[in-house]
Structures are given as structure tokens and as C-alpha cells.
């Protein structure tokens, strides 16, 4: 109720929020961009990850032809017994407005950038605004010393809502020179394979190598099923799954190479895909993971598969979780997204 009162005050007050700072385009061009351009929303707060989130959001936006909106949500404190003091709200709004201007700042832009200031419960406000304004992906940071799932409340809520593709940036990730190796976990499912056009697009614009990884799932034997015959059958099943995985990887490799991308394939297991994929991230020096929200199980009653959920909270590099809602501008590609100097913002 308090959050609702605070949000209603913002919307029905002197029409100051949400506040959007657009680029140096004409009103007609801005309107067309607002309506037609798919949008990546970079969720910025007062923490030390703002610059990293900004850098990674722009790198992805450059590759996929997305407009970038830097979003800041002023959370409504739970201890308020009445709507916020209008003077205090205006002061807070001005501080956050100035902070956002630094991100959607001062020069010519290869990536169209603008900003919006919201108020209320962060996950709800970000998700609602994205649905209303063509937001197709949300970029958010992951804090150190989070809960059991490794995610803060806002990122976890956005993940569980299952409404948008997500780009999750881990703490301490400071690399800004583009991507060199992009990992795509594939499990043989159509949904898992469906992210490859997006991953190939990012790899091409960054001059990156695509690393396709398949983990052979481990067969669980019951306690009563430990006889030699059953173990032999399990071993033969593992070998069959490995052969199928190698064949599938080779098909995807050829398809990606025909699309002009350097590709390498890795097969591991049998074992737990979560721990094996995390190990591959370290040993192969991966810079970005692109994967579907659901894999071979494809359970419709959960917002995210177990592997994607685990990596969202434990990947040491940015993780891009692709849902069917993702829209990209697959027109002419940017010549090069590797140099950070191309990420110049419009004020």
C-alpha cells in the first residue's frame, strides 16, 4: 500500500515522473524510435556496478540493434506512514536525474540512449515499464554475498517473473573491450538451439569465437539397480548420448561457420550440467554466456530452467538469458562493437 501511494504520487503529481531524457533526434524521429525500436533497459542504481552494467548493456545493444534506456528506480521506503514529502521527493528526483544524465550524456551515439526515472518496487516498476515501452531485455547486476541462489531480490524477482530476456552482470566484472569468446550451452532441444542466431550476431560484431558446449546428462541409477548388467546398460546409454551430442554439435558448427563465425565445440560429461558449465567458463576464458531460459525439459510452469537459474547466480561472466520475447533489429550490422569508444551517448 505504501509503495502504491508513493508511485501514485509520482504519476499524478506535477507530471515529473517517469522522466525520460531522449537523444538529439527530431520529435518525429524520437517518436518513431519510441514505437518501433526494440529496447534494452539497463537497470542502474547507486552502487559500484553502474559503469559495468552500462558497458555490457551497450555492447549487447550495439550487436543486436537495440535502443538503450538507462533506468533508475527510487524505492519507496517501507517505514513511510504517509506519501513522501513533495520537497524531499523533488530533491531525490533531481539527484537521480543528474546521475542518469551522466549515462545518457553528451556526445554522438552509435547506440541510441535515453533515460527514465521511476519510483516504487524496483522489479515491478522495471517490468511494467518495459512491457509498456517495448523493452525486450533487462540488464541488471548481481551483488556479492547474495542469498542461496546468488541473486539479489530485484534480479531474482525479474528472473522469476519470466517476462523478459535478461542480461545478468556479476560483481567485479570490469572487462570493457568487447567479447573474445562467447559460450552457448546446447542440449539438443529446439529452445536451446534457438538462441544461436542471436549469439552468432554478437560474435560477428565483436569478432568473437563461438564456443558451443554440450554436457551429456548423467543417468541416475536407483539403489537397487547397481548390478553389472544395469551398469553396462547405463554405460552404453552414455556413449549413445555422447555420439548424438557430437553429431548435433557438428551440425551446429557447420551452420554457424557458414554464417561467418569462428566456432569451436566442446562435449563434456556425463555429469551435472551446472557444475561442468561453470568449470568450462573458467578453463576456456569465456567472456559471455548466451543461453535459452529453458532447455530440453522446457517446463512451462517454471519461469526458468535449473541450469539457467544456477548460472544466473554463479556465473563469473555476464549471462544473457534469452526468452521468446526477444526482438532484435537484424538489419545491417555495426562494423565493430569491440572498441568502447563507439559507445558515445546522446544527451
Residue pairs with C-beta under 8 A, 6 or more apart in sequence:
2 76
2 77
2 78
2 80
2 81
3 76
3 120
3 121
4 120
5 76
5 82
5 83
6 76
6 80
6 83
6 84
6 119
6 120
7 76
7 119
7 120
7 125
8 83
9 83
9 84
9 86
9 89
10 16
10 17
10 18
10 89
10 118
10 119
10 120
11 17
13 86
13 89
16 90
16 93
17 93
17 117
17 118
17 119
18 116
18 117
18 118
18 129
19 93
19 97
19 115
19 116
19 117
20 69
20 114
20 115
20 116
21 100
21 101
21 104
21 114
21 115
21 347
22 30
22 114
23 30
23 33
23 104
23 109
23 112
23 113
23 114
23 346
23 347
24 346
24 347
25 33
25 112
25 346
33 67
33 112
34 133
34 134
35 134
37 66
37 67
37 112
37 134
37 329
38 64
38 65
38 66
38 67
38 134
38 136
38 327
38 328
38 329
39 66
39 67
39 68
39 69
39 130
39 133
39 134
39 135
39 136
39 137
40 57
40 60
40 61
40 64
40 66
40 67
40 68
40 69
40 135
40 136
40 137
40 138
40 139
40 167
41 68
41 69
41 71
41 126
41 129
41 130
41 135
41 137
41 138
41 139
42 53
42 54
42 57
42 58
42 68
42 69
42 70
42 71
42 103
42 139
43 53
43 71
43 72
43 73
43 122
43 126
43 138
43 139
43 140
43 141
43 154
44 50
44 53
44 54
44 70
44 71
44 72
44 99
44 100
44 103
45 72
45 73
45 141
46 99
47 141
47 143
49 141
49 143
49 169
49 171
50 103
50 141
52 141
52 169
52 173
52 174
53 139
53 140
53 141
53 169
54 70
54 103
55 176
55 340
55 343
56 139
56 167
56 169
56 173
56 318
57 68
57 139
57 167
58 68
58 111
58 113
58 343
59 178
59 179
59 206
59 337
59 343
60 66
60 137
60 139
60 167
60 202
60 320
61 67
61 68
61 111
62 110
62 111
62 205
62 334
62 337
62 342
62 343
63 201
63 202
63 204
63 205
63 206
63 333
63 334
63 337
64 198
64 201
64 202
64 328
64 329
65 328
65 329
65 330
65 331
65 333
65 334
66 111
66 136
66 137
66 328
66 329
67 111
67 112
67 113
67 114
68 111
68 112
68 113
68 114
69 113
69 114
69 115
69 116
69 133
69 135
70 100
70 103
70 104
70 113
70 114
70 115
70 116
71 115
71 116
71 117
71 118
71 126
71 129
72 96
72 99
72 100
72 115
72 116
72 117
72 118
73 118
73 119
73 120
73 121
73 122
73 125
73 126
74 92
74 93
74 96
74 117
74 118
74 119
75 119
75 120
75 121
75 122
76 84
76 119
76 120
76 121
93 117
96 117
97 117
100 115
100 116
100 117
101 115
101 347
103 113
103 115
103 345
104 113
104 114
104 115
104 345
104 346
104 347
105 345
105 346
105 347
106 345
106 347
107 344
107 345
107 346
107 347
108 344
108 346
109 343
109 344
109 345
109 346
110 334
110 342
110 343
110 344
111 342
111 343
111 345
112 346
113 345
113 346
114 346
116 129
118 125
118 126
118 129
119 125
122 154
122 157
123 153
123 154
123 157
123 158
123 161
124 157
126 138
126 154
126 158
127 138
127 158
127 161
127 163
127 164
129 135
130 136
130 138
130 163
130 164
131 163
134 327
135 164
136 164
136 165
136 325
136 326
136 327
136 328
137 164
137 165
137 166
137 167
137 320
137 326
138 158
138 164
138 165
138 166
138 167
139 166
139 167
139 168
139 169
140 154
140 155
140 158
140 166
140 167
140 168
140 169
141 155
141 168
141 169
141 170
141 171
142 150
142 151
142 152
142 155
142 168
142 169
142 170
142 171
142 312
142 313
143 152
143 171
144 171
144 172
146 152
146 313
147 156
149 156
149 309
149 312
149 313
150 312
150 313
150 314
151 159
151 168
151 312
151 313
155 166
155 168
155 312
158 164
158 166
159 166
159 303
159 304
159 309
159 312
159 321
160 303
160 304
161 303
162 293
162 303
162 304
162 323
163 323
163 325
164 323
164 325
165 293
165 320
165 321
165 322
165 323
165 325
165 326
166 312
166 319
166 320
166 321
167 318
167 319
167 320
167 321
168 312
168 315
168 318
168 319
168 321
169 318
170 315
170 316
170 317
170 318
170 319
173 316
173 317
173 318
175 287
176 340
177 338
177 339
177 340
178 206
178 207
178 208
178 337
178 338
178 339
178 340
179 202
179 203
179 206
179 208
179 287
179 288
179 338
180 206
180 208
180 209
180 285
180 287
181 208
181 209
181 211
181 284
181 285
181 286
181 287
181 288
182 199
182 202
182 203
182 206
182 208
182 209
182 210
182 211
182 286
182 287
182 288
182 289
182 290
183 211
183 212
183 213
183 277
183 280
183 281
183 284
183 286
183 288
183 289
183 290
184 195
184 196
184 199
184 210
184 211
184 212
184 213
184 289
184 290
184 291
185 192
185 213
185 214
185 215
185 273
185 277
185 289
185 291
185 295
185 307
186 192
186 193
186 196
186 212
186 213
186 214
186 248
186 249
186 252
187 214
187 215
187 217
187 273
187 295
187 296
188 214
188 244
188 245
188 248
188 296
189 292
189 294
189 295
189 296
189 298
191 292
191 293
191 294
191 295
191 298
192 291
192 292
192 295
192 296
193 252
194 292
194 322
195 290
195 291
195 292
195 322
196 252
196 255
196 256
197 330
198 290
198 320
198 322
198 326
198 328
199 210
199 290
200 210
200 256
200 259
200 261
201 328
201 330
201 333
202 208
202 288
202 290
203 209
203 210
203 261
203 262
204 259
204 260
204 261
204 333
205 333
205 334
205 336
205 337
206 337
206 338
207 336
207 338
208 262
208 287
208 288
209 262
209 263
209 264
210 256
210 261
210 262
210 263
210 264
211 263
211 264
211 265
211 266
211 280
211 284
211 286
212 249
212 252
212 253
212 256
212 263
212 264
212 265
212 266
213 265
213 266
213 267
213 268
213 277
213 280
214 245
214 246
214 248
214 249
214 265
214 266
214 267
214 268
215 267
215 268
215 269
215 270
215 271
215 272
215 273
215 276
215 277
216 238
216 241
216 242
216 245
216 267
216 268
216 269
216 270
216 271
217 241
217 269
217 270
217 273
218 238
218 269
218 270
218 271
218 272
219 234
219 237
219 238
219 270
221 230
221 231
221 234
238 269
238 270
241 270
242 267
242 269
242 270
245 267
246 265
246 267
249 265
249 267
250 265
252 263
252 265
253 263
253 264
253 265
256 263
257 263
266 280
266 284
268 276
268 280
269 276
273 307
274 306
274 307
274 310
274 311
274 314
277 307
277 311
278 310
278 311
278 314
278 315
278 316
280 286
281 289
281 315
281 316
281 317
282 316
286 317
287 317
287 318
288 317
288 318
288 319
288 320
289 311
289 315
289 317
289 318
289 319
289 320
290 320
290 322
291 307
291 308
291 311
291 319
291 320
291 321
291 322
292 305
292 308
292 321
292 322
292 323
293 303
293 304
293 305
293 308
293 321
293 322
293 323
294 302
294 304
294 305
294 308
295 305
295 307
295 308
297 305
298 305
299 305
304 312
304 321
308 319
308 321
311 319
312 319
312 321
334 342
336 342
